[in-house]
Amino acid sequence: MFQTDPCGVEARTSLAMSSSRFVFQTDPCGVETTCSRKMTRSIRSLPEFPRRIGLVTSADSDAREDAVTSLHGRHPDVDIVIHHTTVQGDDAMLSMMQAISELDDNAHIDVIVLTRGGGSEKDLRVFNETPLCRVIHNTTTPFVVGVGHENDRTLADEVADKRVMTPTHAGEIVPKKEDLETELEDVTDRLDRAYERTVQTQLEATVNNLDTAYEQQVDSNLATFSTDLDRAFEALTSERLTALETELEHALESFEQQKAHEKEKVRELTGRLNSVYQRTVQTQLEDTEERLDNAYKQHVTSELATSSADLDHAFEAVTAERLTTLETDLDHALESFEQQKAHEEEKEAVAQEYSESQRRQQITIAVLVILVLLLLGILLLNL
């Protein structure tokens, strides 16, 4: 809504906007003196690291040079898009509005800066115009205004997201490259240390987890292997014991059969040996007795015819001869018996001892019989 004062100067006393409301008070000549603004949208934060800045100012002004120098002095790598515009005069408002709209439509622009140097109140009046303030307010790109000197205040300052006091202070919207590099080094160091700690922690945790998992797996495998080995050992042991029991039973049975067979052979050999020994001794005794009887008869007959001395001599000669022959025969029989006995002793020690005892007993008996007969013969001769 517009009202005209008595001087005919159009004075905007109130303006209803979609995002803010401005109230202007005018003096009798229609000159705006104060203003107040009630914001309905929050002020947008400027990007911390703008890559491209749109600069709305006069291309051949000191303000442009100061702003560019200030921006590149803090960060030389920032791109600056300068949009030339008139900053005072009748065409200034439309020129600035068009430049602001074009930069706002550029998606690559991170921040828009509107700036000019100092001037009179009339020179800066365009920055109080409602259409320009509306365009600044409606921009989607964060907006910075730096107009005049430190004490100069305009409505454009109020609707912008940030005000800088002079074009030289426009560089404050970008960080210092040195500070960024220092901070980057610090952050890099901290990230490296954090990364090392994280990696070390993760490695330790992974190693611990792997150790735990390995121990659990090993314990599980050992338990499984132990169980399998126990079962296999029990099965193998049972199988081997069964086989050994069967083999032992067969061996024992075979041994018993062999033992019985050997005992039978021993009994048979013992019987045969006893029978042979008895027959041999009996034959020898009978032959010896017969010979003794014949010799005795011959000797008695001879001695009866001859003298006692010849009879004694002849008897002694016959007796010595017969004893020698008998001893030779007995030695041969004994040697044969010893050979046979030695052969039999290899099979059974018990049978050998028994046979040896029987043999010695029979020999003793035979010798005793012979001695008795000799004594009887001597006694008869002496008679």
C-alpha positions, 0 to 999 in steps of 0.5 A, a space after each residue: 500500500 502506497 501513500 503520498 505526502 503533501 510534498 507529492 513524494 510517494 512514501 511507502 508506509 507499509 509493505 506486506 511481503 510473503 516473507 517479511 514486513 517493512 514499516 517506513 516512517 517519512 519526514 514531511 518531504 517524503 524522505 525515509 528516515 528509519 525502518 524496522 523489519 520483522 522477519 518471518 524466515 530464518 537467516 540462512 547460514 553461509 557455506 563454510 567452504 564456498 567454491 564459487 562466489 557471485 559478485 554483483 558490483 561495478 566491474 571498474 570500481 574500487 569495490 570490485 578490486 577490494 572485494 576480489 583482493 580480499 577474497 583471493 587474499 584469504 583463499 586464492 582457489 575460490 572462483 569469483 564470477 563478477 556480474 557487472 551492474 550499475 550501483 547508482 543512478 536510475 538504472 541501478 535497481 533494475 540492473 542489480 535485480 537482474 544480476 542477482 536473479 541471474 546469479 541466483 539461477 546459477 546452481 554453481 554459485 554458492 554465495 552472492 555478494 552485493 557490494 559497492 563503495 561508500 557514497 552519499 545517502 542519495 547514492 546509497 538510496 537504491 539499496 533501500 528500494 523495496 523491489 531490490 530488497 524483495 529480490 534479495 530476500 527471495 533468493 535461494 542462494 545465501 546472500 551477503 551485502 557489503 555497501 558503503 563504509 562501516 557506519 552506512 546502513 541500508 535495508 539491503 543489509 537487513 534482508 541479507 543473510 550476512 552484512 559485511 561493513 565494507 567491500 574489503 570485509 567481503 573476504 570474511 565469508 571465505 576461510 583463510 587457506 592457511 588456516 584451512 591447511 593448518 586445520 587440514 593437517 591437524 585433522 589429518 594428523 588426528 584422523 591418522 592417529 584415530 585411524 591407527 588407533 581404530 585399526 589397532 583396536 580393530 586388529 586387536 579385536 579381530 586377533 582376539 576374536 580369531 584367537 577365541 574362534 580358533 581356540 573354540 574351533 580347536 577345542 571343538 575339533 579336539 573334542 570331536 577327534 578325541 571322541 572319534 579316537 575313543 570310539 575307534 580305539 574302543 572298536 579296534 580294541 574290541 575287535 583285536 581282543 576278539 581276534 586275539 581271544 579266538 587265536 588264543 583259543 585256537 592256539 590253546 586247543 592246538 597246544 592241548 592237542 599237541 601236548 596230548 599227542 606228545 604225552 602219548 608219544 612219551 608214554 609210548 616211547 617210555 613203554 617201548 624203552 622199558 620193554 626193550 630195556 627189560 628184554 635186553 637186560 633179561 637176554 643179557 642176564 640169561 646169556 650171562 647166566 647160561 655162560 656162567 653156568 657152562 663155564 662153571 660146569 666146565 671149570 668145575 669139571 676141569 678143576 676137579 681134574 686139575 689142581 686148585 691153582 689151575 682151577 683158580 687161574 682158569 676161573 679167573 681168566 674166564 671170569 675176566 674175559 666174560 666180564 670184559 665181554 659183558 662190560 663191552 656189550 653193556 657199554 655198547 648197549 648203554 651207548 645205543 641207549 644213551 643215543 636213543 635216550 638223548 634223542 628222546 630227551 629233546 622231546 621230553 625232559 621228564 621222560 629222560 629223567 625217568 628213563 635214566 633212573 630206570 636204566 641205572 636201577 636195572 644196571 645196578 640190579 644186574 651188577 648186583 646179580 652178577 656179583 652175587 653169582 660170582 660170589 656164589 661161584 667163588 664160594 662153591 669153588 672154595 668148598 
